[in-house]
Amino acid sequence: MGKLEAKNIEKYFKHDGKQLKTLDGINLNVNDGEFVCIVGTSGCGKSTFLRTIAGLETPDSGKILLDGQPLSDTGPDRI
């Protein structure tokens, strides 16, 4: 178990009446003391994923865990 875990994260947005999948089963495990860099082309979902990890967006499916506890919002303990 990592310090931060993202398990099978999926996120959808509506555009022109169609549902678009912006994150498709993303998994990430970051252990204490590790440095991670997320790279990709423009529009690939980097910012959406980071906003989801930060608790600013809610994943449509999957889980974000911080120290093994579910993360659901920003909360005063994380500001």
Biopython code that builds the backbone (N, CA, C, O; Angstrom):
import numpy as np
from Bio.PDB.StructureBuilder import StructureBuilder

atoms = [
    (1, "MET", "N", (0.845, -1.183, 0.000)),
    (1, "MET", "CA", (0.000, 0.000, 0.000)),
    (1, "MET", "C", (0.884, 1.238, 0.000)),
    (1, "MET", "O", (1.824, 1.333, 0.789)),
    (2, "GLY", "N", (0.589, 2.177, -0.877)),
    (2, "GLY", "CA", (1.363, 3.399, -0.974)),
    (2, "GLY", "C", (0.796, 4.513, -0.115)),
    (2, "GLY", "O", (-0.293, 4.397, 0.447)),
    (3, "LYS", "N", (1.545, 5.577, -0.026)),
    (3, "LYS", "CA", (1.097, 6.788, 0.666)),
    (3, "LYS", "C", (-0.129, 7.358, -0.057)),
    (3, "LYS", "O", (-1.111, 7.755, 0.569)),
    (4, "LEU", "N", (-0.043, 7.388, -1.396)),
    (4, "LEU", "CA", (-1.140, 7.853, -2.245)),
    (4, "LEU", "C", (-1.429, 6.774, -3.268)),
    (4, "LEU", "O", (-0.522, 6.300, -3.953)),
    (5, "GLU", "N", (-2.693, 6.383, -3.374)),
    (5, "GLU", "CA", (-3.091, 5.373, -4.346)),
    (5, "GLU", "C", (-4.294, 5.860, -5.140)),
    (5, "GLU", "O", (-5.262, 6.367, -4.572)),
    (6, "ALA", "N", (-4.225, 5.705, -6.439)),
    (6, "ALA", "CA", (-5.361, 5.928, -7.323)),
    (6, "ALA", "C", (-5.672, 4.572, -7.944)),
    (6, "ALA", "O", (-4.802, 3.949, -8.552)),
    (7, "LYS", "N", (-6.899, 4.122, -7.792)),
    (7, "LYS", "CA", (-7.278, 2.791, -8.264)),
    (7, "LYS", "C", (-8.411, 2.885, -9.279)),
    (7, "LYS", "O", (-9.535, 3.265, -8.951)),
    (8, "ASN", "N", (-8.085, 2.530, -10.519)),
    (8, "ASN", "CA", (-9.060, 2.431, -11.606)),
    (8, "ASN", "C", (-9.928, 3.691, -11.739)),
    (8, "ASN", "O", (-11.155, 3.602, -11.789)),
    (9, "ILE", "N", (-9.291, 4.848, -11.796)),
    (9, "ILE", "CA", (-9.999, 6.127, -11.862)),
    (9, "ILE", "C", (-10.560, 6.353, -13.262)),
    (9, "ILE", "O", (-9.847, 6.256, -14.260)),
    (10, "GLU", "N", (-11.857, 6.655, -13.309)),
    (10, "GLU", "CA", (-12.519, 7.017, -14.555)),
    (10, "GLU", "C", (-13.264, 8.321, -14.341)),
    (10, "GLU", "O", (-13.833, 8.565, -13.277)),
    (11, "LYS", "N", (-13.250, 9.156, -15.375)),
    (11, "LYS", "CA", (-13.923, 10.456, -15.319)),
    (11, "LYS", "C", (-14.531, 10.733, -16.685)),
    (11, "LYS", "O", (-13.893, 10.514, -17.714)),
    (12, "TYR", "N", (-15.767, 11.214, -16.687)),
    (12, "TYR", "CA", (-16.484, 11.528, -17.920)),
    (12, "TYR", "C", (-16.898, 12.999, -17.904)),
    (12, "TYR", "O", (-17.155, 13.578, -16.848)),
    (13, "PHE", "N", (-16.955, 13.586, -19.091)),
    (13, "PHE", "CA", (-17.501, 14.927, -19.266)),
    (13, "PHE", "C", (-18.482, 14.894, -20.421)),
    (13, "PHE", "O", (-18.341, 14.089, -21.342)),
    (14, "LYS", "N", (-19.471, 15.764, -20.372)),
    (14, "LYS", "CA", (-20.413, 15.876, -21.486)),
    (14, "LYS", "C", (-19.956, 16.986, -22.417)),
    (14, "LYS", "O", (-19.538, 18.057, -21.978)),
    (15, "HIS", "N", (-20.045, 16.706, -23.717)),
    (15, "HIS", "CA", (-19.694, 17.695, -24.736)),
    (15, "HIS", "C", (-20.605, 17.470, -25.933)),
    (15, "HIS", "O", (-20.650, 16.374, -26.491)),
    (16, "ASP", "N", (-21.328, 18.507, -26.322)),
    (16, "ASP", "CA", (-22.276, 18.419, -27.437)),
    (16, "ASP", "C", (-23.253, 17.258, -27.262)),
    (16, "ASP", "O", (-23.578, 16.558, -28.221)),
    (17, "GLY", "N", (-23.716, 17.063, -26.030)),
    (17, "GLY", "CA", (-24.682, 16.013, -25.750)),
    (17, "GLY", "C", (-24.112, 14.608, -25.686)),
    (17, "GLY", "O", (-24.850, 13.647, -25.470)),
    (18, "LYS", "N", (-22.811, 14.481, -25.871)),
    (18, "LYS", "CA", (-22.172, 13.162, -25.819)),
    (18, "LYS", "C", (-21.322, 13.057, -24.564)),
    (18, "LYS", "O", (-20.742, 14.044, -24.109)),
    (19, "GLN", "N", (-21.253, 11.864, -24.012)),
    (19, "GLN", "CA", (-20.425, 11.626, -22.839)),
    (19, "GLN", "C", (-19.045, 11.168, -23.298)),
    (19, "GLN", "O", (-18.912, 10.168, -24.003)),
    (20, "LEU", "N", (-18.015, 11.917, -22.887)),
    (20, "LEU", "CA", (-16.641, 11.611, -23.272)),
    (20, "LEU", "C", (-15.862, 11.112, -22.064)),
    (20, "LEU", "O", (-15.915, 11.713, -20.991)),
    (21, "LYS", "N", (-15.147, 10.025, -22.240)),
    (21, "LYS", "CA", (-14.318, 9.486, -21.158)),
    (21, "LYS", "C", (-12.972, 10.193, -21.209)),
    (21, "LYS", "O", (-12.239, 10.077, -22.192)),
    (22, "THR", "N", (-12.649, 10.927, -20.146)),
    (22, "THR", "CA", (-11.379, 11.657, -20.111)),
    (22, "THR", "C", (-10.306, 10.907, -19.331)),
    (22, "THR", "O", (-9.118, 11.072, -19.605)),
    (23, "LEU", "N", (-10.704, 10.092, -18.370)),
    (23, "LEU", "CA", (-9.768, 9.229, -17.643)),
    (23, "LEU", "C", (-10.303, 7.809, -17.732)),
    (23, "LEU", "O", (-11.466, 7.557, -17.418)),
    (24, "ASP", "N", (-9.460, 6.889, -18.158)),
    (24, "ASP", "CA", (-9.903, 5.520, -18.440)),
    (24, "ASP", "C", (-9.093, 4.502, -17.638)),
    (24, "ASP", "O", (-8.082, 3.988, -18.116)),
    (25, "GLY", "N", (-9.543, 4.216, -16.424)),
    (25, "GLY", "CA", (-8.912, 3.183, -15.609)),
    (25, "GLY", "C", (-7.499, 3.508, -15.163)),
    (25, "GLY", "O", (-6.618, 2.650, -15.216)),
    (26, "ILE", "N", (-7.272, 4.744, -14.722)),
    (26, "ILE", "CA", (-5.938, 5.186, -14.308)),
    (26, "ILE", "C", (-5.593, 4.613, -12.930)),
    (26, "ILE", "O", (-6.398, 4.664, -12.001)),
    (27, "ASN", "N", (-4.384, 4.070, -12.821)),
    (27, "ASN", "CA", (-3.858, 3.554, -11.553)),
    (27, "ASN", "C", (-2.529, 4.232, -11.254)),
    (27, "ASN", "O", (-1.711, 4.438, -12.150)),
    (28, "LEU", "N", (-2.322, 4.576, -9.994)),
    (28, "LEU", "CA", (-1.066, 5.191, -9.566)),
    (28, "LEU", "C", (-0.823, 4.800, -8.114)),
    (28, "LEU", "O", (-1.748, 4.782, -7.303)),
    (29, "ASN", "N", (0.420, 4.488, -7.796)),
    (29, "ASN", "CA", (0.804, 4.158, -6.427)),
    (29, "ASN", "C", (2.082, 4.935, -6.121)),
    (29, "ASN", "O", (3.122, 4.696, -6.734)),
    (30, "VAL", "N", (1.998, 5.859, -5.175)),
    (30, "VAL", "CA", (3.149, 6.679, -4.801)),
    (30, "VAL", "C", (3.489, 6.385, -3.343)),
    (30, "VAL", "O", (2.664, 6.581, -2.451)),
    (31, "ASN", "N", (4.697, 5.917, -3.114)),
    (31, "ASN", "CA", (5.158, 5.620, -1.758)),
    (31, "ASN", "C", (5.775, 6.857, -1.122)),
    (31, "ASN", "O", (6.169, 7.791, -1.820)),
    (32, "ASP", "N", (5.857, 6.859, 0.186)),
    (32, "ASP", "CA", (6.451, 7.959, 0.927)),
    (32, "ASP", "C", (7.873, 8.215, 0.422)),
    (32, "ASP", "O", (8.665, 7.282, 0.296)),
    (33, "GLY", "N", (8.192, 9.467, 0.136)),
    (33, "GLY", "CA", (9.525, 9.847, -0.317)),
    (33, "GLY", "C", (9.738, 9.756, -1.814)),
    (33, "GLY", "O", (10.792, 10.163, -2.302)),
    (34, "GLU", "N", (8.771, 9.235, -2.564)),
    (34, "GLU", "CA", (8.915, 9.141, -4.020)),
    (34, "GLU", "C", (8.553, 10.459, -4.687)),
    (34, "GLU", "O", (7.742, 11.230, -4.173)),
    (35, "PHE", "N", (9.160, 10.702, -5.828)),
    (35, "PHE", "CA", (8.897, 11.872, -6.654)),
    (35, "PHE", "C", (8.265, 11.371, -7.940)),
    (35, "PHE", "O", (8.802, 10.473, -8.589)),
    (36, "VAL", "N", (7.123, 11.947, -8.314)),
    (36, "VAL", "CA", (6.392, 11.490, -9.493)),
    (36, "VAL", "C", (6.177, 12.657, -10.439)),
    (36, "VAL", "O", (5.904, 13.778, -10.009)),
    (37, "CYS", "N", (6.302, 12.386, -11.720)),
    (37, "CYS", "CA", (6.047, 13.385, -12.756)),
    (37, "CYS", "C", (5.003, 12.816, -13.710)),
    (37, "CYS", "O", (5.152, 11.695, -14.196)),
    (38, "ILE", "N", (3.963, 13.570, -13.975)),
    (38, "ILE", "CA", (2.913, 13.136, -14.894)),
    (38, "ILE", "C", (3.063, 13.947, -16.173)),
    (38, "ILE", "O", (2.949, 15.172, -16.155)),
    (39, "VAL", "N", (3.317, 13.264, -17.275)),
    (39, "VAL", "CA", (3.537, 13.929, -18.559)),
    (39, "VAL", "C", (2.572, 13.376, -19.600)),
    (39, "VAL", "O", (2.076, 12.256, -19.477)),
    (40, "GLY", "N", (2.321, 14.171, -20.613)),
    (40, "GLY", "CA", (1.464, 13.744, -21.714)),
    (40, "GLY", "C", (1.148, 14.926, -22.605)),
    (40, "GLY", "O", (1.462, 16.071, -22.282)),
    (41, "THR", "N", (0.530, 14.632, -23.718)),
    (41, "THR", "CA", (0.190, 15.674, -24.680)),
    (41, "THR", "C", (-0.956, 16.537, -24.158)),
    (41, "THR", "O", (-1.658, 16.159, -23.220)),
    (42, "SER", "N", (-1.131, 17.682, -24.770)),
    (42, "SER", "CA", (-2.210, 18.588, -24.412)),
    (42, "SER", "C", (-3.559, 17.884, -24.573)),
    (42, "SER", "O", (-3.826, 17.254, -25.596)),
    (43, "GLY", "N", (-4.395, 18.002, -23.554)),
    (43, "GLY", "CA", (-5.733, 17.431, -23.627)),
    (43, "GLY", "C", (-5.839, 15.963, -23.265)),
    (43, "GLY", "O", (-6.897, 15.362, -23.450)),
    (44, "CYS", "N", (-4.765, 15.366, -22.751)),
    (44, "CYS", "CA", (-4.799, 13.917, -22.463)),
    (44, "CYS", "C", (-5.383, 13.585, -21.093)),
    (44, "CYS", "O", (-5.633, 12.412, -20.813)),
    (45, "GLY", "N", (-5.610, 14.581, -20.227)),
    (45, "GLY", "CA", (-6.231, 14.330, -18.929)),
    (45, "GLY", "C", (-5.331, 14.541, -17.726)),
    (45, "GLY", "O", (-5.711, 14.204, -16.604)),
    (46, "LYS", "N", (-4.135, 15.097, -17.939)),
    (46, "LYS", "CA", (-3.200, 15.318, -16.822)),
    (46, "LYS", "C", (-3.821, 16.189, -15.738)),
    (46, "LYS", "O", (-3.818, 15.820, -14.564)),
    (47, "SER", "N", (-4.344, 17.326, -16.123)),
    (47, "SER", "CA", (-4.920, 18.261, -15.144)),
    (47, "SER", "C", (-6.159, 17.681, -14.487)),
    (47, "SER", "O", (-6.365, 17.867, -13.288)),
    (48, "THR", "N", (-6.980, 16.990, -15.245)),
    (48, "THR", "CA", (-8.167, 16.348, -14.676)),
    (48, "THR", "C", (-7.756, 15.324, -13.632)),
    (48, "THR", "O", (-8.365, 15.248, -12.565)),
    (49, "PHE", "N", (-6.731, 14.535, -13.928)),
    (49, "PHE", "CA", (-6.245, 13.538, -12.974)),
    (49, "PHE", "C", (-5.697, 14.210, -11.717)),
    (49, "PHE", "O", (-5.989, 13.770, -10.605)),
    (50, "LEU", "N", (-4.906, 15.269, -11.882)),
    (50, "LEU", "CA", (-4.348, 15.973, -10.724)),
    (50, "LEU", "C", (-5.443, 16.624, -9.886)),
    (50, "LEU", "O", (-5.371, 16.611, -8.657)),
    (51, "ARG", "N", (-6.452, 17.190, -10.537)),
    (51, "ARG", "CA", (-7.578, 17.787, -9.808)),
    (51, "ARG", "C", (-8.350, 16.715, -9.035)),
    (51, "ARG", "O", (-8.858, 16.971, -7.944)),
    (52, "THR", "N", (-8.431, 15.524, -9.607)),
    (52, "THR", "CA", (-9.113, 14.416, -8.941)),
    (52, "THR", "C", (-8.319, 13.955, -7.726)),
    (52, "THR", "O", (-8.892, 13.733, -6.659)),
    (53, "ILE", "N", (-7.011, 13.810, -7.878)),
    (53, "ILE", "CA", (-6.162, 13.421, -6.746)),
    (53, "ILE", "C", (-6.240, 14.465, -5.628)),
    (53, "ILE", "O", (-6.231, 14.119, -4.447)),
    (54, "ALA", "N", (-6.316, 15.737, -6.009)),
    (54, "ALA", "CA", (-6.362, 16.822, -5.026)),
    (54, "ALA", "C", (-7.712, 16.917, -4.316)),
    (54, "ALA", "O", (-7.840, 17.636, -3.325)),
    (55, "GLY", "N", (-8.718, 16.201, -4.814)),
    (55, "GLY", "CA", (-10.045, 16.262, -4.214)),
    (55, "GLY", "C", (-10.904, 17.375, -4.767)),
    (55, "GLY", "O", (-11.986, 17.638, -4.242)),
    (56, "LEU", "N", (-10.442, 18.041, -5.823)),
    (56, "LEU", "CA", (-11.206, 19.126, -6.434)),
    (56, "LEU", "C", (-12.233, 18.604, -7.434)),
    (56, "LEU", "O", (-13.197, 19.300, -7.752)),
    (57, "GLU", "N", (-12.035, 17.396, -7.927)),
    (57, "GLU", "CA", (-12.971, 16.711, -8.824)),
    (57, "GLU", "C", (-13.286, 15.363, -8.191)),
    (57, "GLU", "O", (-12.463, 14.802, -7.469)),
    (58, "THR", "N", (-14.458, 14.855, -8.460)),
    (58, "THR", "CA", (-14.845, 13.534, -7.973)),
    (58, "THR", "C", (-14.742, 12.540, -9.120)),
    (58, "THR", "O", (-15.286, 12.794, -10.195)),
    (59, "PRO", "N", (-14.065, 11.423, -8.923)),
    (59, "PRO", "CA", (-14.015, 10.431, -10.003)),
    (59, "PRO", "C", (-15.399, 9.809, -10.206)),
    (59, "PRO", "O", (-16.153, 9.638, -9.248)),
    (60, "ASP", "N", (-15.725, 9.473, -11.447)),
    (60, "ASP", "CA", (-16.995, 8.803, -11.715)),
    (60, "ASP", "C", (-16.942, 7.346, -11.271)),
    (60, "ASP", "O", (-17.970, 6.756, -10.938)),
    (61, "SER", "N", (-15.758, 6.773, -11.266)),
    (61, "SER", "CA", (-15.558, 5.451, -10.674)),
    (61, "SER", "C", (-14.107, 5.333, -10.245)),
    (61, "SER", "O", (-13.247, 6.086, -10.703)),
    (62, "GLY", "N", (-13.846, 4.385, -9.365)),
    (62, "GLY", "CA", (-12.502, 4.205, -8.831)),
    (62, "GLY", "C", (-12.364, 4.850, -7.464)),
    (62, "GLY", "O", (-13.302, 5.453, -6.944)),
    (63, "LYS", "N", (-11.166, 4.710, -6.890)),
    (63, "LYS", "CA", (-10.915, 5.225, -5.540)),
    (63, "LYS", "C", (-9.581, 5.948, -5.474)),
    (63, "LYS", "O", (-8.620, 5.578, -6.150)),
    (64, "ILE", "N", (-9.540, 6.981, -4.651)),
    (64, "ILE", "CA", (-8.301, 7.660, -4.292)),
    (64, "ILE", "C", (-8.107, 7.410, -2.798)),
    (64, "ILE", "O", (-9.001, 7.679, -1.996)),
    (65, "LEU", "N", (-6.938, 6.895, -2.434)),
    (65, "LEU", "CA", (-6.631, 6.631, -1.031)),
    (65, "LEU", "C", (-5.395, 7.414, -0.623)),
    (65, "LEU", "O", (-4.407, 7.457, -1.356)),
    (66, "LEU", "N", (-5.455, 8.028, 0.538)),
    (66, "LEU", "CA", (-4.315, 8.724, 1.118)),
    (66, "LEU", "C", (-4.057, 8.078, 2.473)),
    (66, "LEU", "O", (-4.918, 8.114, 3.352)),
    (67, "ASP", "N", (-2.893, 7.495, 2.644)),
    (67, "ASP", "CA", (-2.575, 6.724, 3.855)),
    (67, "ASP", "C", (-3.611, 5.630, 4.109)),
    (67, "ASP", "O", (-3.935, 5.333, 5.259)),
    (68, "GLY", "N", (-4.127, 5.032, 3.038)),
    (68, "GLY", "CA", (-5.087, 3.942, 3.153)),
    (68, "GLY", "C", (-6.522, 4.362, 3.405)),
    (68, "GLY", "O", (-7.413, 3.515, 3.477)),
    (69, "GLN", "N", (-6.760, 5.677, 3.542)),
    (69, "GLN", "CA", (-8.100, 6.190, 3.812)),
    (69, "GLN", "C", (-8.684, 6.803, 2.545)),
    (69, "GLN", "O", (-7.976, 7.496, 1.814)),
    (70, "PRO", "N", (-9.976, 6.556, 2.274)),
    (70, "PRO", "CA", (-10.606, 7.139, 1.084)),
    (70, "PRO", "C", (-10.551, 8.665, 1.120)),
    (70, "PRO", "O", (-10.743, 9.287, 2.165)),
    (71, "LEU", "N", (-10.290, 9.237, -0.020)),
    (71, "LEU", "CA", (-10.208, 10.684, -0.172)),
    (71, "LEU", "C", (-11.428, 11.127, -0.958)),
    (71, "LEU", "O", (-11.659, 10.645, -2.067)),
    (72, "SER", "N", (-12.212, 12.041, -0.398)),
    (72, "SER", "CA", (-13.434, 12.434, -1.091)),
    (72, "SER", "C", (-13.528, 13.931, -1.363)),
    (72, "SER", "O", (-14.283, 14.341, -2.244)),
    (73, "ASP", "N", (-12.791, 14.750, -0.640)),
    (73, "ASP", "CA", (-12.808, 16.189, -0.900)),
    (73, "ASP", "C", (-11.529, 16.805, -0.351)),
    (73, "ASP", "O", (-10.650, 16.095, 0.136)),
    (74, "THR", "N", (-11.427, 18.134, -0.431)),
    (74, "THR", "CA", (-10.196, 18.783, 0.002)),
    (74, "THR", "C", (-10.055, 18.806, 1.516)),
    (74, "THR", "O", (-8.948, 18.610, 2.018)),
    (75, "GLY", "N", (-11.113, 19.033, 2.254)),
    (75, "GLY", "CA", (-11.088, 18.977, 3.718)),
    (75, "GLY", "C", (-10.108, 19.946, 4.360)),
    (75, "GLY", "O", (-9.062, 20.240, 3.782)),
    (76, "PRO", "N", (-10.433, 20.449, 5.552)),
    (76, "PRO", "CA", (-9.571, 21.413, 6.237)),
    (76, "PRO", "C", (-8.216, 20.830, 6.645)),
    (76, "PRO", "O", (-7.250, 21.571, 6.827)),
    (77, "ASP", "N", (-8.145, 19.498, 6.788)),
    (77, "ASP", "CA", (-6.879, 18.872, 7.175)),
    (77, "ASP", "C", (-5.880, 18.810, 6.026)),
    (77, "ASP", "O", (-4.716, 18.473, 6.244)),
    (78, "ARG", "N", (-6.310, 19.127, 4.806)),
    (78, "ARG", "CA", (-5.431, 19.029, 3.640)),
    (78, "ARG", "C", (-5.074, 20.389, 3.056)),
    (78, "ARG", "O", (-4.342, 20.464, 2.069)),
    (79, "ILE", "N", (-5.577, 21.458, 3.648)),
    (79, "ILE", "CA", (-5.318, 22.795, 3.088)),
    (79, "ILE", "C", (-4.053, 23.366, 3.686)),
    (79, "ILE", "O", (-3.659, 24.482, 3.347)),
]
sb = StructureBuilder()
sb.init_structure("model")
sb.init_model(0)
sb.init_chain("A")
sb.init_seg("    ")
for serial, (resi, resn, name, xyz) in enumerate(atoms, 1):
    if name == "N":
        sb.init_residue(resn, " ", resi, " ")
    sb.init_atom(name, np.array(xyz, "f"), 0.0, 1.0, " ", f" {name:<3s}", serial, name[0])
structure = sb.get_structure()
